[in-house]
Amino acid sequence: MKRLFALTQKVERHDIEIVGLRQEIKDLTAVVQRLVYEIQRISEREMHEREKMQLRLENQLLRFERQLPPSKQENGDETD
């Protein structure tokens, strides 16, 4: 009878622990989902920053090219 009572108490403790572990898993799942969301947003922001940087570089190159005098080949002055 003592063994049965001890086993019953042990099972009840395990049931309580299982409930707690399930809650921890739910909490961890929510944290992981939030991290995935944040990583996706960071990735998108980084992609947009790279695109903006590329456009700025292209813009600077175009401005620089407009400042250069035309080459001799463009004027037709080159003789070969």
N, C-alpha and C positions, 0 to 999 in steps of 0.2 A: 504494500500500500504506500509506503514511504517513497519507493522508487517511482511509482505512478504519479504521485504528487510532485516529486522533484522533476520528472520529465514534463509534466503539464506546465510547471512554472518555467522550465527552460524553453518550451515551445512558445509560451506567451511572450517571453523576453525576445526570442528570435523574431516573432511576428512584429513586435514593436520596432526592433532594429531594422527589419525589412521595410517597414513603412518609412522610417527615417532615411534609409538608403535610397528608396524610390524618390523621396523628395529631393535628396541631394542630386540624384541623376537628373531630375527635372530642372533643378537650378543650374546645374552644369550645362545641360543642353541649351538652356536659354542664354547662358553666357557665351557658349560657342556660336550660337546663331547670331548674337550681337557682334561678336568678333568677325564673323564672316561678312556681315553687313558692312562693318567699318572698313575692313580690308578692301571690299569692293569699291566703297566710296573713295578710299585713298588711291586705289588704282585708277579710277576714273579721273580724279583730280590731277594725278601725275600725268596721265595721258593728255589732258587738256593743257597742262603746263608745258609739256613737250611740244604740242602743236603750236601754242602761242610763241614759244621760243623759236621754233622753226620759222614762223611767219615774221617775227621780228628780224631774224637773220636775213631772210629773203628781202625784207623791206630795206634793211641797211645796205645789202648788196645792190639793190636797184638804185638806191640813192647814190651810192658810190659810183656805179657805172654811169649815171647821168652826169657826174662831175668830170669824168674823163674826157679829154678832147678826142675827136674821132681819129681812128687810125688811118694811116696812109692808104691801106687797102680799101677802106670804106669810101674814101674820096676819089679813088681811081688814080691817084698820083704815083703809084708804084710802077716802076718800069722793069720789065724782065726780058 
